[in-house]
Amino acid sequence: TAGAAAYVAEVLRLDGRLQEARREALAGIEAAERSDHVYRDTFRAYGLCVLGRVALEQLDVPAAEAAFQQAIAQARGRTRTRACGHFVVQALAGLAVATRDERWLDEGIALIDNQHTYNFEAFYGATDDLTLFSLAVAAQSLGRIDEAQQLAERARMAGSLRSLPQTA
């Protein structure tokens, strides 16, 4: 499937294999862009979010910001793309972490709480548990600990099995 490499990239990222993950994310984005697959835009948005998360873990903030901004820009032009609301919120959470700017987190929370602007249908990599958890991580990184715990609990209620990283 066009963009499947981006899903491989996420697994590699979670396994800490960041160079390989970055390569696969880029390959997934390129494959989606060359495709006429019905979910081309969904795959591209997912790939951009994965690329942004990988770049963040590599401490490449400019690349992370660029990837997240591209995911958001694409969705703003195509608000009915399947699951694009999840990717916008995930990108906003990533921008909050990358820039340390709380407005991105606040915008992401507002969007997940009021799902009218974008399509929030579930899709691989785009479910409430994953999206809420990304907001919880962003809130924690900004020192909004109580809010991070609340978002993590909402993620658990939506099916997440992940726990927030321990802070020092």
DSSP file with accessible surface (Angstrom, degrees, kcal/mol):
  #  RESIDUE AA STRUCTURE BP1 BP2  ACC     N-H-->O    O-->H-N    N-H-->O    O-->H-N    TCO  KAPPA ALPHA  PHI   PSI    X-CA   Y-CA   Z-CA
    1    1 A T    >         0   0  123      0, 0.0     3,-2.3     0, 0.0     4,-0.3   0.000 360.0 360.0 360.0 140.8    0.0    0.0    0.0
    2    2 A A  T 3   +     0   0   19      1,-0.3    30,-0.1     2,-0.1    26,-0.1  -0.283 360.0  16.1 -56.1 130.2    1.2    3.5   -0.8
    3    3 A G  T >> S+     0   0    1     24,-0.2     3,-1.7    25,-0.0     4,-0.6   0.452  81.9 128.8  86.9  -0.6    2.8    5.0    2.3
    4    4 A A  H X>  +     0   0   45     -3,-2.3     4,-1.6     1,-0.3     3,-1.1   0.815  63.0  69.9 -60.7 -27.1    3.2    1.7    4.2
    5    5 A A  H 3> S+     0   0   23      1,-0.3     4,-2.5    -4,-0.3    -1,-0.3   0.816  89.5  62.8 -60.9 -27.9    6.8    2.5    4.8
    6    6 A A  H <> S+     0   0    0     -3,-1.7     4,-1.7     2,-0.2    -1,-0.3   0.861 101.2  51.2 -65.9 -32.3    5.7    5.2    7.2
    7    7 A Y  H <X S+     0   0   53     -3,-1.1     4,-1.6    -4,-0.6    -1,-0.2   0.893 109.3  49.7 -71.4 -37.6    4.1    2.6    9.4
    8    8 A V  H  X S+     0   0   73     -4,-1.6     4,-2.5     1,-0.2    -2,-0.2   0.914 107.5  56.9 -61.9 -40.5    7.3    0.6    9.4
    9    9 A A  H  X S+     0   0    0     -4,-2.5     4,-2.8     1,-0.2    -2,-0.2   0.891 103.3  52.3 -59.4 -40.7    9.0    3.9   10.4
   10   10 A E  H  X S+     0   0   22     -4,-1.7     4,-2.6     2,-0.2    -1,-0.2   0.913 109.5  48.9 -64.9 -40.2    6.8    4.3   13.4
   11   11 A V  H  X S+     0   0  100     -4,-1.6     4,-1.5     2,-0.2    -2,-0.2   0.932 112.4  48.5 -63.7 -44.1    7.7    0.8   14.6
   12   12 A L  H  <>S+     0   0   17     -4,-2.5     5,-2.6     2,-0.2    -2,-0.2   0.904 110.6  51.8 -62.8 -39.9   11.4    1.5   14.0
   13   13 A R  H ><5S+     0   0   19     -4,-2.8     3,-1.9     1,-0.2    -2,-0.2   0.945 108.5  49.8 -61.7 -46.2   11.1    4.8   16.0
   14   14 A L  H 3<5S+     0   0  101     -4,-2.6    -1,-0.2     1,-0.3    -2,-0.2   0.792 109.6  52.9 -63.9 -25.2    9.4    3.1   18.9
   15   15 A D  T 3<5S-     0   0  106     -4,-1.5    -1,-0.3    -5,-0.2    -2,-0.2   0.397 119.1-112.9 -88.7   0.2   12.3    0.6   18.8
   16   16 A G  T < 5S+     0   0   52     -3,-1.9     2,-1.5    -4,-0.2    -3,-0.2   0.561  77.0 131.8  81.7   9.6   14.9    3.4   18.9
   17   17 A R     >< +     0   0  107     -5,-2.6     4,-2.2     1,-0.2    -1,-0.2  -0.563  25.7 164.1 -93.9  72.2   16.2    2.9   15.4
   18   18 A L  H  >  +     0   0   36     -2,-1.5     4,-2.6     1,-0.2    -1,-0.2   0.832  64.6  51.7 -70.0 -39.4   15.9    6.5   14.4
   19   19 A Q  H  > S+     0   0  123      2,-0.2     4,-2.1    -3,-0.2    -1,-0.2   0.942 115.2  43.6 -63.0 -45.9   18.1    6.7   11.3
   20   20 A E  H  > S+     0   0   70      1,-0.2     4,-2.6     2,-0.2    -2,-0.2   0.897 112.9  53.4 -63.9 -39.8   16.2    3.7    9.8
   21   21 A A  H  X S+     0   0    0     -4,-2.2     4,-2.7     1,-0.2    -2,-0.2   0.912 107.5  50.2 -62.1 -43.9   12.9    5.2   10.9
   22   22 A R  H  X S+     0   0   55     -4,-2.6     4,-2.3     1,-0.2    -1,-0.2   0.929 110.9  49.4 -61.1 -44.5   13.7    8.6    9.2
   23   23 A R  H  X S+     0   0  147     -4,-2.1     4,-2.3     1,-0.2    -2,-0.2   0.925 113.7  45.8 -59.5 -45.8   14.6    6.8    6.0
   24   24 A E  H  X S+     0   0   68     -4,-2.6     4,-2.7     2,-0.2    -1,-0.2   0.878 110.1  53.3 -68.5 -38.0   11.3    4.8    6.0
   25   25 A A  H  X S+     0   0    0     -4,-2.7     4,-2.4     2,-0.2    -1,-0.2   0.941 111.2  46.5 -61.5 -45.2    9.2    7.8    6.9
   26   26 A L  H  X S+     0   0   70     -4,-2.3     4,-2.7     1,-0.2    -2,-0.2   0.911 112.0  51.1 -63.3 -40.3   10.6    9.7    3.9
   27   27 A A  H  X S+     0   0   39     -4,-2.3     4,-2.6     1,-0.2   -24,-0.2   0.904 110.1  49.9 -63.8 -40.0   10.1    6.6    1.7
   28   28 A G  H  X S+     0   0    0     -4,-2.7     4,-2.3     2,-0.2    -2,-0.2   0.910 111.4  48.0 -64.7 -41.8    6.5    6.4    2.9
   29   29 A I  H  X S+     0   0   12     -4,-2.4     4,-2.5     2,-0.2    -2,-0.2   0.943 113.1  48.2 -63.6 -46.2    5.8   10.1    2.2
   30   30 A E  H  X S+     0   0  101     -4,-2.7     4,-1.7     1,-0.2    -2,-0.2   0.911 111.5  49.7 -61.8 -43.0    7.4    9.8   -1.3
   31   31 A A  H  X S+     0   0   26     -4,-2.6     4,-0.7     1,-0.2    -1,-0.2   0.911 111.1  49.5 -63.8 -41.1    5.4    6.7   -2.1
   32   32 A A  H >< S+     0   0    0     -4,-2.3     3,-0.8     1,-0.2    -2,-0.2   0.920 109.6  51.7 -63.3 -42.3    2.1    8.4   -1.0
   33   33 A E  H 3< S+     0   0   97     -4,-2.5    -1,-0.2     1,-0.2    -2,-0.2   0.829 110.7  47.9 -65.4 -31.7    2.9   11.4   -3.1
   34   34 A R  H 3< S+     0   0  187     -4,-1.7    -1,-0.2    -5,-0.2    -2,-0.2   0.598 102.2  88.9 -81.1 -11.4    3.5    9.3   -6.2
   35   35 A S    <<  -     0   0   26     -3,-0.8    -3,-0.0    -4,-0.7    -4,-0.0  -0.425  61.1-156.4 -90.3 159.3    0.3    7.4   -5.7
   36   36 A D        +     0   0  150     -2,-0.1    -1,-0.1     4,-0.0    -4,-0.1   0.054  48.7 144.8-112.7  21.4   -3.3    7.9   -6.7
   37   37 A H    >   -     0   0   64     -5,-0.2     3,-2.1     1,-0.1     4,-0.3  -0.256  62.1-120.1 -59.0 144.1   -4.4    5.7   -3.8
   38   38 A V  T 3  S+     0   0  123      1,-0.3     3,-0.3     2,-0.1     4,-0.1   0.805 115.1  44.9 -58.8 -29.3   -7.7    6.9   -2.3
   39   39 A Y  T 3> S+     0   0   69      1,-0.2     4,-2.9     2,-0.1    -1,-0.3   0.095  75.5 122.2-103.3  25.1   -5.9    7.4    1.1
   40   40 A R  H <> S+     0   0   87     -3,-2.1     4,-2.4     1,-0.2     5,-0.2   0.911  76.9  45.6 -51.8 -49.4   -2.9    9.1   -0.4
   41   41 A D  H  > S+     0   0   25     -3,-0.3     4,-2.4    -4,-0.3    -1,-0.2   0.874 112.3  51.8 -67.6 -34.1   -3.4   12.3    1.7
   42   42 A T  H  > S+     0   0    2      2,-0.2     4,-2.5     1,-0.2    -2,-0.2   0.946 111.6  46.5 -65.2 -47.4   -4.0   10.2    4.9
   43   43 A F  H  X S+     0   0   12     -4,-2.9     4,-2.7     1,-0.2    -2,-0.2   0.895 112.6  50.5 -62.7 -39.4   -0.8    8.2    4.3
   44   44 A R  H  X S+     0   0   44     -4,-2.4     4,-2.6    -5,-0.3    -1,-0.2   0.937 110.5  48.6 -65.4 -44.7    1.2   11.4    3.6
   45   45 A A  H  X S+     0   0    2     -4,-2.4     4,-2.2     2,-0.2    -2,-0.2   0.919 112.4  48.9 -62.1 -42.2   -0.1   13.1    6.8
   46   46 A Y  H  X S+     0   0   12     -4,-2.5     4,-2.7     1,-0.2     5,-0.2   0.947 110.9  50.3 -62.0 -46.8    0.8   10.0    8.8
   47   47 A G  H  X S+     0   0    0     -4,-2.7     4,-2.9     1,-0.2    -2,-0.2   0.895 109.5  51.1 -59.0 -39.8    4.2    9.9    7.3
   48   48 A L  H  X S+     0   0    3     -4,-2.6     4,-2.5     2,-0.2    -1,-0.2   0.904 110.1  49.1 -65.8 -39.6    4.8   13.6    8.1
   49   49 A C  H  X S+     0   0    0     -4,-2.2     4,-2.4     2,-0.2    -2,-0.2   0.923 112.9  47.3 -66.0 -42.0    3.7   13.1   11.7
   50   50 A V  H  X S+     0   0    0     -4,-2.7     4,-2.8     2,-0.2     5,-0.2   0.946 111.5  51.1 -63.4 -45.5    6.1   10.1   12.1
   51   51 A L  H  X S+     0   0   20     -4,-2.9     4,-2.8     1,-0.2    -2,-0.2   0.918 110.2  50.3 -58.2 -41.7    8.9   12.0   10.4
   52   52 A G  H  X S+     0   0    0     -4,-2.5     4,-2.4     2,-0.2    -1,-0.2   0.918 110.6  48.3 -62.8 -42.9    8.3   14.9   12.9
   53   53 A R  H  X S+     0   0   41     -4,-2.4     4,-2.1     2,-0.2    -2,-0.2   0.913 112.5  48.9 -65.4 -40.2    8.4   12.5   15.9
   54   54 A V  H  X S+     0   0    0     -4,-2.8     4,-1.8     2,-0.2    -2,-0.2   0.948 110.9  50.1 -62.9 -47.2   11.6   10.9   14.6
   55   55 A A  H  <>S+     0   0    0     -4,-2.8     5,-3.0     1,-0.2    -2,-0.2   0.900 108.6  53.2 -60.0 -40.4   13.2   14.3   14.1
   56   56 A L  H ><5S+     0   0   34     -4,-2.4     3,-1.6     1,-0.2    -1,-0.2   0.928 108.8  48.7 -59.1 -45.4   12.2   15.4   17.6
   57   57 A E  H 3<5S+     0   0   86     -4,-2.1    -1,-0.2     1,-0.3    -2,-0.2   0.789 110.4  51.6 -67.1 -26.3   13.8   12.3   19.1
   58   58 A Q  T 3<5S-     0   0   46     -4,-1.8    -1,-0.3    -5,-0.2    -2,-0.2   0.383 115.6-119.4 -86.4   2.3   16.9   13.1   17.0
   59   59 A L  T < 5 +     0   0  151     -3,-1.6     2,-1.1     1,-0.2    -3,-0.2   0.745  70.0 139.4  63.1  27.9   16.8   16.7   18.4
   60   60 A D     >< +     0   0   54     -5,-3.0     4,-2.2     1,-0.2    -1,-0.2  -0.691  22.6 171.8 -99.4  77.2   16.4   18.0   14.9
   61   61 A V  H  > S+     0   0   50     -2,-1.1     4,-3.0     1,-0.2     5,-0.3   0.896  70.9  54.3 -60.9 -43.8   13.8   20.7   15.8
   62   62 A P  H  > S+     0   0   92      0, 0.0     4,-2.3     0, 0.0    -1,-0.2   0.925 111.3  46.1 -59.3 -40.3   13.8   22.5   12.4
   63   63 A A  H  > S+     0   0   25      2,-0.2     4,-2.4     1,-0.2    -2,-0.2   0.900 112.8  50.4 -67.4 -39.2   13.0   19.2   10.6
   64   64 A A  H  X S+     0   0    0     -4,-2.2     4,-2.7     2,-0.2     5,-0.3   0.948 111.4  47.8 -62.6 -48.6   10.3   18.3   13.2
   65   65 A E  H  X S+     0   0   67     -4,-3.0     4,-2.8     1,-0.2     5,-0.2   0.918 111.7  50.7 -58.2 -44.0    8.7   21.7   12.9
   66   66 A A  H  X S+     0   0   47     -4,-2.3     4,-2.2    -5,-0.3    -1,-0.2   0.926 112.0  46.7 -61.5 -44.9    8.7   21.5    9.1
   67   67 A A  H  X S+     0   0    3     -4,-2.4     4,-2.1     2,-0.2    -2,-0.2   0.943 114.9  45.7 -64.1 -46.7    7.1   18.0    9.1
   68   68 A F  H  X S+     0   0    0     -4,-2.7     4,-2.2     1,-0.2    -2,-0.2   0.914 112.3  51.1 -64.5 -41.7    4.4   19.0   11.5
   69   69 A Q  H  X S+     0   0   74     -4,-2.8     4,-2.8    -5,-0.3    -1,-0.2   0.891 109.1  51.9 -63.1 -38.2    3.7   22.3    9.7
   70   70 A Q  H  X S+     0   0   89     -4,-2.2     4,-2.5    -5,-0.2    -1,-0.2   0.904 108.0  51.3 -64.9 -40.5    3.3   20.4    6.4
   71   71 A A  H  X S+     0   0    2     -4,-2.1     4,-1.9     2,-0.2    -2,-0.2   0.923 113.6  44.9 -61.4 -42.9    0.9   17.9    8.0
   72   72 A I  H  X S+     0   0    1     -4,-2.2     4,-2.4     2,-0.2    -2,-0.2   0.931 111.8  51.6 -67.5 -44.4   -1.2   20.8    9.3
   73   73 A A  H  X S+     0   0   65     -4,-2.8     4,-1.2     1,-0.2    -2,-0.2   0.910 109.7  50.2 -60.9 -42.4   -1.1   22.8    6.0
   74   74 A Q  H >X S+     0   0   12     -4,-2.5     4,-0.9     1,-0.2     3,-0.5   0.939 111.8  47.6 -60.8 -45.9   -2.2   19.7    4.0
   75   75 A A  H 3< S+     0   0    3     -4,-1.9     3,-0.5     1,-0.2    -1,-0.2   0.860 104.2  59.9 -66.9 -35.5   -5.2   19.1    6.4
   76   76 A R  H 3< S+     0   0  121     -4,-2.4     3,-0.3     1,-0.2    -1,-0.2   0.826 110.3  43.7 -63.4 -27.1   -6.2   22.8    6.3
   77   77 A G  H << S+     0   0   64     -4,-1.2    -1,-0.2    -3,-0.5    -2,-0.2   0.645 125.5  32.4 -88.4 -15.5   -6.7   22.5    2.6
   78   78 A R    ><  +     0   0  119     -4,-0.9     3,-1.7    -3,-0.5    -1,-0.2  -0.554  66.8 167.0-140.8  70.6   -8.4   19.1    2.7
   79   79 A T  T 3  S+     0   0   50     -3,-0.3    40,-1.6     1,-0.3     6,-0.2   0.623  74.2  55.8 -68.7 -14.9  -10.4   19.0    6.0
   80   80 A R  T 3  S+     0   0  151     38,-0.2    -1,-0.3     4,-0.1     3,-0.1   0.404  72.6 128.4 -99.5   2.1  -12.4   15.9    5.0
   81   81 A T  S X  S-     0   0   23     -3,-1.7     3,-2.2    -6,-0.2     4,-0.3  -0.344  78.1 -88.3 -55.3 136.1   -9.4   13.6    4.4
   82   82 A R  T 3  S-     0   0   72      1,-0.3    -1,-0.1     2,-0.1    38,-0.1  -0.237 103.9  -9.1 -55.7 126.6   -9.9   10.5    6.4
   83   83 A A  T >> S+     0   0    0     -3,-0.1     4,-1.4     1,-0.1     3,-0.9   0.482  88.9 134.5  68.8   7.9   -8.5   10.8    9.9
   84   84 A C  H <>  +     0   0    2     -3,-2.2     4,-2.6     1,-0.3     5,-0.2   0.823  63.8  64.0 -62.3 -26.9   -6.8   14.1    9.2
   85   85 A G  H 3> S+     0   0    0     34,-3.0     4,-2.4    -4,-0.3    -1,-0.3   0.913 101.3  50.7 -61.2 -40.2   -8.1   15.6   12.4
   86   86 A H  H <> S+     0   0    2     -3,-0.9     4,-2.7    33,-0.6    -1,-0.2   0.923 111.4  47.8 -61.7 -42.5   -6.0   13.1   14.4
   87   87 A F  H  X S+     0   0    2     -4,-1.4     4,-2.5     2,-0.2    -2,-0.2   0.867 109.6  52.6 -71.2 -33.5   -2.9   14.0   12.4
   88   88 A V  H  X S+     0   0    0     -4,-2.6     4,-2.7     2,-0.2    -1,-0.2   0.952 112.5  45.1 -63.1 -47.3   -3.5   17.7   12.9
   89   89 A V  H  X S+     0   0    0     -4,-2.4     4,-2.6     2,-0.2    -2,-0.2   0.925 113.3  49.8 -64.3 -42.7   -3.8   17.2   16.6
   90   90 A Q  H  X S+     0   0    8     -4,-2.7     4,-2.3     1,-0.2    -1,-0.2   0.910 112.2  48.6 -61.9 -39.9   -0.7   14.9   16.7
   91   91 A A  H  X S+     0   0    0     -4,-2.5     4,-2.7     2,-0.2    -2,-0.2   0.904 110.2  51.0 -66.5 -40.3    1.2   17.5   14.7
   92   92 A L  H  X S+     0   0    0     -4,-2.7     4,-2.2     2,-0.2    -2,-0.2   0.913 109.7  50.4 -63.1 -40.6    0.1   20.3   17.0
   93   93 A A  H  X S+     0   0    3     -4,-2.6     4,-2.0     1,-0.2    -2,-0.2   0.925 111.0  49.4 -62.2 -42.8    1.3   18.2   20.0
   94   94 A G  H  X S+     0   0    7     -4,-2.3     4,-2.9     1,-0.2    -2,-0.2   0.902 109.4  51.3 -63.1 -40.5    4.6   17.8   18.3
   95   95 A L  H  X S+     0   0    0     -4,-2.7     4,-2.9     2,-0.2     6,-0.5   0.881 106.4  55.2 -63.9 -37.4    4.9   21.5   17.6
   96   96 A A  H  X S+     0   0    0     -4,-2.2     4,-1.6     1,-0.2     5,-0.4   0.925 112.4  42.7 -60.9 -42.8    4.2   22.2   21.2
   97   97 A V  H  < S+     0   0   42     -4,-2.0    -2,-0.2     2,-0.2    -1,-0.2   0.938 116.9  47.1 -67.6 -46.3    7.1   20.0   22.2
   98   98 A A  H  < S+     0   0   13     -4,-2.9    -2,-0.2     1,-0.2    -1,-0.2   0.887 125.7  27.4 -65.0 -40.3    9.4   21.3   19.5
   99   99 A T  H  < S-     0   0   45     -4,-2.9    -1,-0.2    -5,-0.2    -2,-0.2   0.552  93.5-131.1-100.8 -11.9    8.7   25.0   20.1
  100  100 A R     <  +     0   0  144     -4,-1.6     2,-0.7    -5,-0.3    -3,-0.2   0.757  60.7 143.0  62.9  26.4    7.8   24.9   23.8
  101  101 A D    >>  -     0   0   52     -6,-0.5     3,-1.2    -5,-0.4     4,-0.7  -0.872  42.9-158.8-105.1 113.5    4.8   27.0   22.8
  102  102 A E  H 3> S+     0   0   89     -2,-0.7     4,-2.7     1,-0.3     5,-0.2   0.698  82.5  76.0 -66.6 -19.7    1.7   26.2   24.7
  103  103 A R  H 3> S+     0   0  141      1,-0.2     4,-2.4     2,-0.2    -1,-0.3   0.860  92.3  54.5 -63.0 -32.3   -0.7   27.6   22.1
  104  104 A W  H <> S+     0   0   22     -3,-1.2     4,-2.3     2,-0.2    -1,-0.2   0.928 109.8  46.6 -65.9 -42.2   -0.1   24.6   19.9
  105  105 A L  H  X S+     0   0    0     -4,-0.7     4,-2.7     2,-0.2     5,-0.2   0.936 111.9  50.6 -63.1 -46.2   -1.1   22.3   22.8
  106  106 A D  H  X S+     0   0   75     -4,-2.7     4,-2.4     1,-0.2    -2,-0.2   0.909 110.9  49.1 -60.2 -40.7   -4.2   24.4   23.6
  107  107 A E  H  X S+     0   0   61     -4,-2.4     4,-2.3    -5,-0.2    -1,-0.2   0.917 110.9  50.5 -65.3 -41.0   -5.2   24.3   19.9
  108  108 A G  H  X S+     0   0    0     -4,-2.3     4,-2.4     2,-0.2     5,-0.2   0.922 110.7  48.1 -63.0 -44.0   -4.8   20.5   19.8
  109  109 A I  H  X S+     0   0   21     -4,-2.7     4,-2.2     1,-0.2    -1,-0.2   0.926 110.7  51.9 -62.9 -42.7   -6.9   20.0   22.9
  110  110 A A  H  X S+     0   0   59     -4,-2.4     4,-1.3    -5,-0.2    -1,-0.2   0.907 111.0  48.4 -61.1 -40.3   -9.6   22.3   21.5
  111  111 A L  H  < S+     0   0   20     -4,-2.3    -1,-0.2     2,-0.2    -2,-0.2   0.908 111.5  47.5 -68.7 -41.6   -9.7   20.3   18.3
  112  112 A I  H  < S+     0   0    6     -4,-2.4     3,-0.3     1,-0.2    -1,-0.2   0.859 114.3  48.6 -69.4 -30.0   -9.9   16.9   19.9
  113  113 A D  H  < S+     0   0   91     -4,-2.2     2,-0.4     1,-0.3    -1,-0.2   0.726 120.4  36.3 -79.5 -22.0  -12.6   18.1   22.2
  114  114 A N  S >< S-     0   0   87     -4,-1.3     2,-1.7    -5,-0.2     3,-0.7  -0.755  72.2-175.7-133.2  86.2  -14.6   19.6   19.4
  115  115 A Q  T 3   +     0   0   77     -2,-0.4     5,-0.2    -3,-0.3    -3,-0.1  -0.229  51.7 101.5 -86.3  51.5  -14.3   17.4   16.4
  116  116 A H  T 3   +     0   0  152     -2,-1.7    -1,-0.2    -5,-0.1    -5,-0.1   0.736  69.6  58.7-104.4 -26.6  -16.2   19.4   13.8
  117  117 A T  S <  S+     0   0   76     -3,-0.7     2,-0.3    -6,-0.1    -2,-0.1   0.899 111.9  25.4 -72.8 -40.4  -13.4   21.1   11.8
  118  118 A Y  S    S-     0   0   12     -7,-0.2     2,-0.5   -38,-0.1   -38,-0.2  -0.771  89.8 -91.3-123.5 167.0  -11.7   18.0   10.5
  119  119 A N        -     0   0   12    -40,-1.6   -34,-3.0   -38,-0.3   -33,-0.6  -0.663  35.0-179.3 -79.4 121.7  -12.4   14.3    9.9
  120  120 A F        +     0   0   22     -2,-0.5    -1,-0.1    -5,-0.2     8,-0.1   0.033  26.4 143.7-111.9  25.1  -11.7   12.3   13.0
  121  121 A E        -     0   0   99      1,-0.1   -35,-0.2     6,-0.1     2,-0.1  -0.353  58.9-102.1 -60.0 146.5  -12.6    8.9   11.7
  122  122 A A        +     0   0   56    -36,-0.0     2,-0.3   -40,-0.0     5,-0.2  -0.417  51.7 159.2 -71.1 145.0  -10.3    6.2   13.0
  123  123 A F  B >   -A  126   0A  23      3,-1.7     3,-3.2   -40,-0.1     2,-0.1  -0.949  54.7 -61.5-155.2 164.9   -7.5    4.9   10.8
  124  124 A Y  T 3  S+     0   0  177     -2,-0.3   -78,-0.0     1,-0.3     3,-0.0  -0.334 129.2   8.0 -56.3 122.9   -4.2    3.1   11.4
  125  125 A G  T 3  S+     0   0   15     -2,-0.1    -1,-0.3     1,-0.0     2,-0.3   0.469 117.3  88.1  82.5   2.1   -2.1    5.5   13.5
  126  126 A A  B <   +A  123   0A   0     -3,-3.2    -3,-1.7     4,-0.0     2,-0.3  -0.673  53.0 123.0-137.3  78.0   -5.1    7.8   13.9
  127  127 A T  S  > S-     0   0   40     -2,-0.3     4,-2.6    -5,-0.2     5,-0.3  -0.914  70.0-107.2-133.6 160.8   -7.2    6.8   16.9
  128  128 A D  H  > S+     0   0   67     -2,-0.3     4,-3.0     1,-0.2     5,-0.3   0.884 116.8  55.3 -56.7 -40.8   -8.3    8.7   20.0
  129  129 A D  H  > S+     0   0   35     29,-0.4     4,-1.9     1,-0.2    -1,-0.2   0.938 112.6  41.5 -61.7 -43.6   -5.9    6.7   22.3
  130  130 A L  H  > S+     0   0   62      2,-0.2     4,-2.0     1,-0.2    -2,-0.2   0.917 117.5  47.1 -68.7 -42.2   -2.8    7.6   20.2
  131  131 A T  H  X S+     0   0    0     -4,-2.6     4,-1.8     2,-0.2    -2,-0.2   0.931 113.3  47.2 -68.6 -44.8   -3.9   11.2   19.7
  132  132 A L  H  X S+     0   0   10     -4,-3.0     4,-2.3    -5,-0.3    -1,-0.2   0.897 110.8  53.1 -63.2 -38.3   -4.8   11.8   23.3
  133  133 A F  H  X S+     0   0    7     -4,-1.9     4,-2.5    -5,-0.3    -1,-0.2   0.901 105.2  54.0 -65.1 -38.1   -1.5   10.2   24.4
  134  134 A S  H  X S+     0   0   24     -4,-2.0     4,-2.0     1,-0.2    -1,-0.2   0.903 109.7  48.4 -63.5 -36.2    0.5   12.6   22.1
  135  135 A L  H  X S+     0   0    0     -4,-1.8     4,-2.9     2,-0.2    -1,-0.2   0.893 109.1  53.4 -67.5 -39.0   -1.3   15.5   23.8
  136  136 A A  H  X S+     0   0    0     -4,-2.3     4,-2.6     2,-0.2    -2,-0.2   0.928 109.1  48.4 -61.9 -43.3   -0.5   14.0   27.2
  137  137 A V  H  X S+     0   0   48     -4,-2.5     4,-2.5     2,-0.2    -1,-0.2   0.918 112.3  49.2 -63.3 -41.7    3.2   13.8   26.3
  138  138 A A  H  X S+     0   0    0     -4,-2.0     4,-1.4     2,-0.2    -2,-0.2   0.931 110.8  49.6 -64.6 -44.0    3.2   17.4   25.0
  139  139 A A  H  <>S+     0   0    0     -4,-2.9     5,-2.6     1,-0.2     3,-0.3   0.922 111.7  49.3 -61.0 -42.4    1.5   18.6   28.2
  140  140 A Q  H ><5S+     0   0   25     -4,-2.6     3,-1.9     1,-0.2    -1,-0.2   0.923 107.6  53.7 -62.7 -42.5    4.0   16.8   30.3
  141  141 A S  H 3<5S+     0   0   36     -4,-2.5    -1,-0.2     1,-0.3    -2,-0.2   0.786 108.8  50.6 -65.1 -24.2    6.9   18.3   28.3
  142  142 A L  T 3<5S-     0   0   18     -4,-1.4    -1,-0.3    -3,-0.3    -2,-0.2   0.337 120.9-108.1 -93.3   4.1    5.5   21.8   29.0
  143  143 A G  T < 5S+     0   0   52     -3,-1.9     2,-1.5    -4,-0.2     3,-0.2   0.603  78.8 133.3  80.8  12.9    5.3   21.2   32.7
  144  144 A R     >< +     0   0   41     -5,-2.6     4,-2.5     1,-0.2    -1,-0.2  -0.535  25.3 163.5 -93.1  69.0    1.5   20.9   32.7
  145  145 A I  H  >  +     0   0   72     -2,-1.5     4,-2.5     1,-0.2    -1,-0.2   0.874  66.2  48.9 -64.0 -46.1    1.6   17.8   34.8
  146  146 A D  H  > S+     0   0  129     -3,-0.2     4,-2.1     1,-0.2    -1,-0.2   0.928 115.0  46.4 -61.5 -42.9   -2.0   17.7   36.0
  147  147 A E  H  > S+     0   0   52      2,-0.2     4,-2.8     1,-0.2    -2,-0.2   0.893 109.8  54.5 -66.0 -38.0   -3.3   18.2   32.5
  148  148 A A  H  X S+     0   0    0     -4,-2.5     4,-2.7     1,-0.2    -2,-0.2   0.924 108.9  48.5 -60.4 -43.7   -0.8   15.5   31.2
  149  149 A Q  H  X S+     0   0   94     -4,-2.5     4,-2.2     2,-0.2    -1,-0.2   0.900 111.5  49.5 -64.2 -40.9   -2.2   13.0   33.7
  150  150 A Q  H  X S+     0   0  128     -4,-2.1     4,-2.3     2,-0.2    -2,-0.2   0.921 112.9  46.5 -64.2 -43.5   -5.8   13.9   32.7
  151  151 A L  H  X S+     0   0    5     -4,-2.8     4,-2.4     2,-0.2    -2,-0.2   0.897 111.2  52.0 -66.8 -38.4   -5.0   13.4   29.0
  152  152 A A  H  X S+     0   0    1     -4,-2.7     4,-2.5    -5,-0.2    -1,-0.2   0.894 109.6  50.2 -64.4 -37.6   -3.2   10.2   29.7
  153  153 A E  H  X S+     0   0   87     -4,-2.2     4,-2.6     2,-0.2    -2,-0.2   0.910 109.6  50.2 -66.7 -41.3   -6.2    8.9   31.6
  154  154 A R  H  X S+     0   0   93     -4,-2.3     4,-1.4     2,-0.2    -2,-0.2   0.899 109.9  51.4 -61.4 -39.5   -8.4    9.9   28.7
  155  155 A A  H  <>S+     0   0    0     -4,-2.4     5,-2.7     2,-0.2     4,-0.3   0.921 109.8  49.4 -62.9 -42.5   -6.0    8.0   26.4
  156  156 A R  H ><5S+     0   0   95     -4,-2.5     3,-1.5     1,-0.2    -2,-0.2   0.907 108.2  53.0 -61.7 -42.9   -6.3    4.9   28.7
  157  157 A M  H 3<5S+     0   0  148     -4,-2.6    -1,-0.2     1,-0.3    -2,-0.2   0.805 107.9  52.4 -62.6 -27.4  -10.1    5.2   28.6
  158  158 A A  T 3<5S-     0   0   45     -4,-1.4   -29,-0.4    -3,-0.2    -1,-0.3   0.458 135.1 -86.9 -87.2  -3.8   -9.8    5.2   24.8
  159  159 A G  T < 5S+     0   0   47     -3,-1.5    -3,-0.2    -4,-0.3    -2,-0.1   0.423  74.7 148.9 118.4   0.0   -7.7    2.0   24.9
  160  160 A S      < -     0   0    8     -5,-2.7    -1,-0.3    -6,-0.1   -30,-0.0  -0.415  26.8-171.9 -69.0 142.2   -4.1    3.2   25.3
  161  161 A L        +     0   0  169     -2,-0.1     2,-0.2     2,-0.1    -1,-0.1   0.318  53.5 108.7-108.5   3.5   -1.8    0.9   27.2
  162  162 A R        -     0   0  104    -10,-0.1     2,-0.3    -7,-0.0    -6,-0.1  -0.502  55.1-149.0 -86.9 152.3    1.1    3.4   27.3
  163  163 A S        -     0   0   93     -2,-0.2     3,-0.1    -7,-0.0    -2,-0.1  -0.892  27.4-101.7-115.9 148.6    2.3    5.3   30.3
  164  164 A L        -     0   0   14     -2,-0.3     3,-0.1     1,-0.1   -27,-0.0  -0.374  47.9 -98.3 -63.8 145.4    3.8    8.7   30.4
  165  165 A P        -     0   0   73      0, 0.0     2,-0.2     0, 0.0    -1,-0.1  -0.311  43.4-102.6 -61.8 148.8    7.6    8.8   30.7
  166  166 A Q        -     0   0  182     -3,-0.1     2,-0.3     1,-0.0    -3,-0.0  -0.502  36.0-145.5 -71.9 139.5    8.8    9.3   34.3
  167  167 A T              0   0   90     -2,-0.2    -1,-0.0    -3,-0.1    -3,-0.0  -0.807 360.0 360.0-106.3 153.2   10.1   12.8   34.9
  168  168 A A              0   0  151     -2,-0.3    -1,-0.1     0, 0.0     0, 0.0  -0.311 360.0 360.0 -79.2 360.0   13.0   13.7   37.2
